[in-house]
Amino acid sequence: MPTYIALLRGVNVGAGRKVPMHDLRALFEKLGHANVRTYIQSGNVVFTAKAGAPARVRSAIEQGIERDFRLEVAVLLRKPAELARVLERNPFGADAYVTFLDDLPDKHRVAALDPARYRPDEFVVDGRNVFVRCPNGYGRTKINNTFFERALATKATTRNLKTVTTLHEWAADT
């Protein structure tokens, strides 16, 4: 049974988008998953999936969230090895944020981005991940989820390095 990390886009970030982590864990268990752990309140779940292709696992989670919480939420799945590669390839060290992309972005869209326009903020697109450094804080940057979703035509969700590291450690222990 494979271990996954589910990264939920846009939960607990405003009125009407509340998903209690206890209830989220219960949903995952109701779907037949095991070893379910949530990390902080922003929709991070490490779990062992019951049998099924990743696309089916994801679809069932998204449908369950819509049914149980009446929210349309994008769920991005990663495997532990993928998070290990993220940590290895991080060019910004402890200051990094990682924007996880749902799809591999079109190379022409990536080439059209000019990181110099956003200084002092920096970013590097690396496959289905974008490494972001914001010296003035992520809350003040223009290179956020919405920016990358529009520029790269895919869903995105961002986590700080501490969260990515913790999720990787938890997944490795599962």
C-alpha positions as CSV (number, residue, x, y, z in Angstrom):
1,M,0.0,0.0,0.0
2,P,1.6,3.3,-1.1
3,T,2.2,6.3,1.1
4,Y,1.1,9.7,-0.1
5,I,1.2,13.2,1.0
6,A,-2.0,15.1,0.2
7,L,-1.6,18.9,-0.1
8,L,-5.0,20.6,-0.1
9,R,-5.3,24.0,-1.9
10,G,-7.0,26.8,0.0
11,V,-8.4,25.3,3.1
12,N,-8.6,27.2,6.4
13,V,-7.6,30.5,4.7
14,G,-10.8,32.4,5.0
15,A,-14.4,32.5,6.0
16,G,-16.3,29.6,4.5
17,R,-13.2,27.5,3.8
18,K,-12.9,25.8,7.2
19,V,-12.0,22.1,7.3
20,P,-11.3,20.8,10.9
21,M,-8.3,18.5,10.8
22,H,-10.0,15.9,13.0
23,D,-12.9,15.7,10.5
24,L,-10.4,15.6,7.6
25,R,-8.6,12.6,9.2
26,A,-12.0,10.9,9.7
27,L,-12.8,11.4,6.0
28,F,-9.5,9.8,4.9
29,E,-10.2,6.9,7.2
30,K,-13.8,6.6,5.9
31,L,-12.3,6.3,2.4
32,G,-10.3,3.3,3.6
33,H,-6.9,4.9,4.1
34,A,-4.6,4.1,7.1
35,N,-1.9,5.8,9.1
36,V,-3.6,9.1,8.6
37,R,-1.9,12.1,10.1
38,T,-2.6,15.8,9.5
39,Y,0.0,18.6,10.0
40,I,-1.0,22.1,11.0
41,Q,-4.3,23.5,9.9
42,S,-3.5,24.2,6.2
43,G,-4.5,20.9,4.7
44,N,-1.5,18.6,4.8
45,V,-2.2,14.9,5.2
46,V,0.2,11.9,5.2
47,F,-1.5,8.6,4.7
48,T,-1.2,5.0,3.5
49,A,-3.6,4.6,0.6
50,K,-5.8,1.6,0.0
51,A,-5.3,0.0,-3.4
52,G,-5.9,2.2,-6.4
53,A,-4.3,4.5,-8.9
54,P,-3.2,7.9,-7.7
55,A,-5.8,9.6,-9.9
56,R,-8.6,7.5,-8.3
57,V,-7.2,8.2,-4.8
58,R,-7.2,11.9,-5.5
59,S,-10.6,11.9,-7.1
60,A,-12.1,10.1,-4.1
61,I,-10.6,12.6,-1.7
62,E,-11.8,15.6,-3.6
63,Q,-15.3,14.1,-3.9
64,G,-15.3,13.3,-0.2
65,I,-14.3,16.9,0.7
66,E,-17.0,18.3,-1.6
67,R,-19.6,16.0,-0.1
68,D,-18.7,16.3,3.6
69,F,-17.5,19.9,3.7
70,R,-19.3,21.4,0.7
71,L,-16.0,22.7,-0.6
72,E,-14.4,22.4,-4.0
73,V,-10.8,21.8,-3.1
74,A,-7.9,20.8,-5.3
75,V,-5.8,18.0,-3.8
76,L,-2.3,17.5,-5.0
77,L,-0.7,14.2,-4.2
78,R,3.0,13.5,-3.8
79,K,5.0,10.4,-2.9
80,P,7.7,10.4,-0.3
81,A,10.4,10.1,-3.0
82,E,9.1,13.2,-4.7
83,L,9.4,15.2,-1.5
84,A,12.9,13.9,-1.0
85,R,13.8,15.2,-4.4
86,V,12.2,18.6,-3.5
87,L,14.4,18.9,-0.5
88,E,17.5,17.8,-2.4
89,R,16.9,20.3,-5.2
90,N,16.0,23.3,-3.1
91,P,18.2,26.2,-4.3
92,F,17.2,28.7,-1.5
93,G,17.9,26.8,1.7
94,A,15.9,27.5,4.8
95,D,14.3,30.6,3.3
96,A,12.5,28.5,0.6
97,Y,8.8,28.1,-0.1
98,V,7.8,25.3,-2.4
99,T,4.9,25.8,-4.8
100,F,3.6,22.4,-5.8
101,L,2.1,22.3,-9.3
102,D,-0.6,19.9,-10.3
103,D,0.8,19.4,-13.8
104,L,4.1,19.7,-15.5
105,P,4.0,23.2,-16.9
106,D,4.3,23.9,-20.6
107,K,8.0,24.8,-21.4
108,H,6.9,27.8,-23.4
109,R,5.0,29.2,-20.4
110,V,8.0,28.6,-18.1
111,A,10.3,30.3,-20.6
112,A,7.9,33.3,-20.7
113,L,8.4,34.0,-17.0
114,D,11.0,36.6,-16.2
115,P,12.1,36.1,-12.5
116,A,14.0,39.5,-12.7
117,R,10.7,41.4,-12.8
118,Y,9.9,40.3,-9.3
119,R,13.1,41.1,-7.4
120,P,13.9,41.0,-4.6
121,D,11.7,37.9,-4.7
122,E,13.1,34.9,-6.6
123,F,11.8,31.7,-8.1
124,V,13.0,28.7,-10.0
125,V,10.6,26.4,-11.8
126,D,11.8,22.8,-11.5
127,G,9.4,20.3,-13.0
128,R,6.2,20.2,-11.0
129,N,7.7,22.4,-8.3
130,V,8.5,26.0,-8.0
131,F,11.1,27.1,-5.4
132,V,10.3,30.6,-4.1
133,R,12.3,33.0,-1.9
134,C,10.7,36.1,-0.6
135,P,13.0,38.3,1.6
136,N,10.1,40.5,2.6
137,G,7.8,37.5,3.5
138,Y,5.5,35.3,1.5
139,G,2.5,37.3,2.5
140,R,3.8,40.4,0.6
141,T,4.9,38.7,-2.6
142,K,3.2,38.8,-6.0
143,I,4.6,35.4,-6.9
144,N,2.0,33.4,-5.0
145,N,-0.3,30.5,-5.9
146,T,-2.6,32.6,-8.0
147,F,0.4,34.0,-10.0
148,F,1.7,30.6,-10.8
149,E,-1.7,29.1,-11.6
150,R,-2.3,31.8,-14.1
151,A,1.2,31.9,-15.6
152,L,1.6,28.2,-15.8
153,A,-2.0,27.1,-16.4
154,T,-2.2,24.6,-13.6
155,K,-3.4,24.3,-10.0
156,A,-0.8,25.2,-7.3
157,T,-0.4,25.2,-3.6
158,T,2.5,26.5,-1.5
159,R,4.2,25.3,1.7
160,N,7.2,26.6,3.6
161,L,10.3,24.5,4.0
162,K,9.5,23.5,7.6
163,T,6.2,22.0,6.5
164,V,7.8,20.2,3.5
165,T,10.5,18.7,5.7
166,T,8.1,17.6,8.4
167,L,5.8,15.9,5.8
168,H,8.7,14.2,4.3
169,E,9.9,12.9,7.7
170,W,6.4,11.7,8.5
171,A,6.0,9.9,5.2
172,A,9.3,8.2,5.5
173,D,8.2,6.8,8.9
174,T,4.9,5.5,7.5
